[in-house]
Amino acid sequence: MPRRTSHILLTAALVVALVATSARAELSDGIKGALSSSKYVYISSTRKNGTLGKPAEIWFMYHDGAVYVGTPPTSWRARRIKAGRPDAKIAVGKPDGPSFIATGAIVTDADAQTVMLETYAKKYPEGWSQFADKFRNGFKDGSRVLIKYTPKS
């Protein structure tokens, strides 16, 4: 095999290996179960000095292997993502509950927003009527952003 061809094949193999290892991590069945049954997650985002902030309780949606939250763009979790510090610890059910490390991203996804609104209406019936308009209008006017936390490997 000519040297150039073997170099191209080796490069292609490395690219495939990198893509395969950069795929999102698969959560354990225990964490998936906790995400399915819990009302809250506790997010500790990454500070400038690299330490994790205090866990903040928040409503969430577990959808397509990721945790989604709706939050004001002025929240610490959103500000830290914008500042280039997207990693966070997600604890499920309680601050010291089962947890995983995830990478957060502010996303514009109208379908995920719609699913979130429907999910929250069912999951949080006791408080949803009080917050529904804040979420719905907030996504439209920018006073709320959608954050997607993808588990890290």
ZATI-122316 format. One record per residue: residue in one letter; x, y negated, z of N, C-alpha, C in turn. Coordinates in steps of 0.05 Angstrom, whole numbers, padded with zeros to 5 digits, always signed. Example, Ala and Ser with C-alpha at 12.3 -4.5 7.8 and 13.67 -1.06 7.14 Angstrom:
BEGIN
a+00264+00114+00156+00246+00090+00156+00264+00066+00156;s+00257+00045+00142+00273+00021+00143+00258-00001+00157;
end
This chain:
BEGIN
m+00017+00023+00000+00000+00000+00000+00018-00025+00000;p+00012-00044-00018+00029-00068-00019+00028-00083+00008;r+00050-00096+00014+00052-00111+00040+00030-00132+00043;r+00023-00146+00023+00002-00167+00024-00025-00154+00031;t-00032-00132+00019-00057-00118+00025-00058-00109+00053;s-00036-00097+00063-00036-00088+00091-00039-00111+00111;h-00027-00134+00104-00029-00158+00121-00058-00168+00121;i-00072-00168+00098-00100-00176+00097-00117-00157+00113;l-00112-00131+00111-00128-00112+00126-00124-00115+00156;l-00099-00119+00164-00093-00123+00193-00107-00148+00203;t-00106-00170+00188-00119-00195+00196-00149-00190+00198;a-00161-00176+00179-00190-00171+00180-00197-00154+00205;a-00181-00134+00211-00185-00117+00234-00184-00134+00260;l-00165-00152+00262-00163-00170+00285-00187-00188+00288;v-00197-00199+00266-00221-00216+00267-00245-00200+00277;v-00248-00176+00266-00271-00159+00275-00268-00153+00305;a-00244-00147+00314-00240-00141+00343-00247-00165+00360;l-00238-00189+00351-00244-00213+00367-00274-00219+00368;v-00287-00216+00345-00316-00221+00345-00330-00201+00363;a-00322-00176+00363-00335-00156+00380-00331-00162+00409;t-00307-00171+00417-00302-00177+00445-00314-00203+00454;s-00320-00221+00436-00332-00247+00444-00362-00245+00447;a-00374-00222+00441-00403-00219+00444-00410-00222+00473;r-00435-00230+00478-00443-00234+00505-00442-00208+00521;a-00438-00211+00547-00436-00188+00565-00464-00176+00569;e-00464-00151+00573-00489-00136+00580-00491-00137+00611;l-00513-00146+00621-00518-00146+00650-00525-00118+00660;s-00519-00113+00685-00526-00087+00697-00556-00085+00699;d-00565-00060+00701-00594-00056+00705-00604-00069+00730;g-00588-00069+00751-00596-00082+00776-00601-00111+00773;i-00583-00125+00759-00586-00154+00755-00610-00159+00736;k-00613-00143+00715-00636-00146+00697-00662-00143+00713;g-00663-00123+00730-00687-00119+00747-00693-00142+00765;a-00671-00153+00777-00675-00176+00795-00684-00200+00779;l-00674-00204+00755-00683-00227+00738-00712-00223+00730;s-00721-00199+00726-00749-00194+00718-00768-00199+00741;s-00759-00196+00766-00777-00198+00789-00774-00223+00806;s-00752-00237+00803-00746-00260+00820-00760-00285+00810;k-00766-00303+00829-00778-00329+00822-00757-00350+00816;y-00733-00346+00828-00712-00367+00826-00685-00356+00820;v-00669-00372+00807-00640-00367+00806-00627-00391+00820;y-00602-00386+00828-00586-00406+00842-00561-00411+00825;i-00558-00434+00814-00537-00440+00795-00515-00457+00809;s-00491-00446+00808-00467-00461+00818-00451-00468+00793;s-00450-00493+00786-00435-00501+00762-00407-00509+00770;t-00390-00511+00750-00361-00516+00754-00354-00545+00757;r-00342-00552+00779-00333-00579+00785-00307-00586+00769;k-00299-00611+00770-00274-00620+00757-00250-00604+00767;n-00250-00598+00793-00226-00585+00804-00227-00555+00800;g-00247-00545+00786-00249-00516+00780-00265-00500+00799;t-00272-00512+00822-00288-00497+00842-00317-00498+00834;l-00333-00480+00846-00362-00480+00840-00376-00498+00859;g-00396-00512+00849-00413-00529+00865-00432-00513+00883;k-00446-00527+00900-00466-00514+00917-00488-00502+00900;p-00497-00477+00906-00518-00465+00890-00544-00481+00891;a-00555-00487+00868-00580-00502+00866-00603-00483+00857;e-00624-00483+00873-00648-00466+00866-00663-00479+00843;i-00671-00462+00824-00685-00472+00801-00703-00451+00789;w-00726-00459+00778-00742-00442+00762-00726-00433+00737;f-00733-00410+00727-00718-00400+00704-00735-00381+00687;m-00724-00376+00664-00736-00356+00646-00713-00338+00637;y-00717-00311+00639-00698-00292+00628-00709-00283+00601;h-00695-00289+00579-00705-00285+00552-00683-00278+00533;d-00686-00256+00519-00666-00247+00500-00638-00246+00511;g-00635-00235+00536-00609-00231+00548-00596-00255+00560;a-00610-00278+00561-00599-00302+00572-00618-00314+00592;v-00607-00331+00610-00623-00346+00629-00627-00374+00618;y-00651-00383+00618-00658-00410+00608-00669-00426+00631;v-00661-00452+00633-00673-00470+00652-00679-00497+00638;g-00699-00511+00647-00705-00537+00638-00697-00557+00660;t-00682-00577+00653-00672-00595+00674-00668-00623+00663;p-00668-00643+00680-00661-00670+00671-00632-00671+00661;p-00627-00686+00641-00599-00688+00630-00580-00701+00650;t-00590-00713+00671-00574-00725+00692-00567-00705+00714;s-00577-00680+00713-00571-00661+00734-00541-00653+00732;w-00530-00644+00754-00502-00636+00754-00497-00614+00734;r-00516-00595+00732-00511-00572+00713-00509-00582+00684;a-00526-00601+00677-00525-00612+00649-00500-00630+00646;r-00494-00647+00665-00471-00665+00663-00445-00649+00661;r-00443-00628+00676-00418-00612+00675-00415-00597+00648;i-00437-00588+00636-00435-00576+00610-00426-00597+00590;k-00438-00621+00591-00430-00642+00572-00401-00650+00575;a-00390-00647+00600-00363-00655+00605-00343-00632+00598;g-00353-00610+00587-00336-00589+00578-00330-00568+00599;r-00347-00567+00620-00344-00547+00640-00370-00530+00641;p-00374-00513+00622-00400-00499+00619-00403-00474+00636;d-00381-00464+00649-00384-00439+00664-00398-00444+00690;a-00414-00424+00698-00430-00425+00723-00434-00397+00734;k-00438-00397+00760-00446-00372+00773-00476-00372+00776;i-00489-00351+00767-00518-00349+00770-00524-00327+00790;a-00536-00335+00813-00544-00316+00833-00574-00313+00831;v-00584-00288+00833-00612-00283+00828-00627-00277+00854;g-00649-00292+00858-00667-00287+00881-00660-00302+00906;k-00634-00305+00912-00625-00320+00935-00596-00327+00931;p-00586-00347+00945-00559-00357+00940-00537-00336+00941;d-00541-00316+00957-00521-00294+00959-00531-00268+00946;g-00550-00271+00928-00562-00248+00914-00543-00238+00892;p-00551-00217+00878-00535-00207+00856-00529-00230+00837;s-00504-00230+00826-00496-00253+00810-00479-00245+00787;f-00476-00264+00769-00459-00261+00745-00449-00288+00737;i-00427-00288+00722-00416-00312+00711-00427-00316+00682;a-00435-00340+00676-00447-00346+00650-00435-00372+00639;t-00438-00375+00613-00431-00400+00599-00456-00414+00591;g-00459-00439+00600-00482-00455+00594-00479-00472+00570;a-00501-00476+00556-00501-00494+00533-00528-00508+00531;i-00527-00533+00526-00552-00548+00521-00560-00542+00493;v-00584-00531+00490-00594-00522+00464-00619-00537+00457;t-00623-00540+00431-00648-00550+00420-00661-00527+00406;d-00681-00515+00419-00694-00491+00408-00724-00493+00415;a-00739-00503+00396-00768-00508+00400-00782-00482+00407;d-00774-00459+00395-00787-00434+00401-00781-00426+00430;a-00756-00429+00440-00750-00422+00468-00765-00441+00487;q-00768-00466+00479-00783-00485+00496-00812-00476+00499;t-00824-00467+00477-00852-00458+00477-00854-00433+00495;v-00836-00414+00491-00836-00390+00508-00833-00397+00537;m-00815-00417+00543-00811-00425+00571-00836-00436+00582;l-00850-00454+00568-00875-00466+00578-00895-00444+00584;e-00898-00425+00566-00917-00403+00570-00908-00385+00594;t-00883-00379+00596-00872-00363+00618-00876-00377+00645;y-00870-00402+00646-00872-00417+00671-00902-00418+00680;a-00920-00421+00661-00948-00423+00668-00957-00397+00682;k-00947-00374+00673-00954-00348+00685-00937-00343+00711;k-00912-00350+00710-00894-00342+00732-00897-00360+00756;y-00904-00386+00752-00906-00405+00774-00934-00418+00775;p-00955-00402+00777-00982-00413+00775-00988-00433+00798;e-00975-00430+00821-00981-00447+00843-00970-00476+00839;g-00950-00479+00823-00938-00506+00819-00939-00516+00791;w-00946-00499+00772-00944-00506+00744-00961-00530+00737;s-00986-00532+00747-01003-00554+00739-00990-00581+00747;q-00975-00581+00768-00961-00605+00777-00938-00613+00759;f-00925-00593+00746-00901-00599+00731-00903-00595+00701;a-00925-00584+00692-00928-00577+00663-00923-00601+00645;d-00935-00624+00651-00931-00648+00634-00902-00658+00635;k-00889-00656+00658-00861-00665+00660-00843-00648+00642;f-00848-00622+00640-00833-00605+00623-00840-00611+00593;r-00865-00609+00587-00875-00612+00559-00866-00639+00548;n-00872-00661+00562-00865-00687+00552-00835-00692+00554;g-00822-00681+00574-00793-00684+00578-00777-00673+00555;f-00785-00649+00545-00771-00638+00522-00774-00656+00498;k-00798-00669+00495-00803-00686+00472-00787-00712+00474;d-00787-00724+00498-00775-00751+00500-00746-00751+00510;g-00735-00727+00515-00707-00725+00523-00702-00727+00553;s-00723-00730+00569-00719-00732+00598-00715-00704+00611;r-00717-00683+00594-00710-00656+00602-00695-00643+00579;v-00675-00627+00586-00661-00611+00566-00663-00582+00572;l-00660-00566+00552-00661-00537+00555-00632-00527+00557;i-00626-00512+00578-00599-00500+00581-00602-00470+00579;k-00584-00459+00562-00583-00430+00558-00557-00420+00571;y-00560-00402+00591-00536-00390+00603-00533-00361+00593;t-00511-00357+00578-00505-00331+00567-00484-00317+00585;p-00490-00293+00594-00471-00279+00611-00444-00276+00597;k-00422-00279+00612-00395-00275+00602-00386-00247+00606;s-00368-00238+00589-00357-00211+00592-00335-00211+00612;
end
